[in-house]
Amino acid sequence: MHKIYNGKVIRGLGKGKSYGFPTINILLNNNELNINCGVYVAEVKVNNQTFKGMLYVGTRPTFDLLETTIEIHILEFNEVIYNQDVSFQILYKIRNEIKFSNTKALVKQLHQDRKMVYNY
């Protein structure tokens, strides 16, 4: 069985939404996430419903940011859930964190990553 992480949805920078990949940013209840930066297939529980998600843990090096974030692009989900509690578990690692040369390359990779999540 996979470890279940719990946290609260907080506001992010909105970059994901501007590229067609809206995410929920998560502040963990206990700050205990012992995984390497990268992109993962995750299962997310929101309002007692379970969804597939594309989890990203990292510093967003393409944008030269330093703070580590935890964000999930939830497939087939379109609700605003700021300040709500969510839980997730990591199912599979897709790839390591990458610094892309530009946002076009990043978005192209995100489309491939999302396809992997759908097919998992």
Secondary structure, DSSP 8 states (H G I E B T S, - for coil): ---EEEEEEE---SHHHHTT---EEEEESS------SEEEEEEEEETTEEEEEEEEEE--GGGT--S-EEEEEETT-----TT-EEEEEEEEEEEE----SSHHHHHHHHHHHHHHHHH-
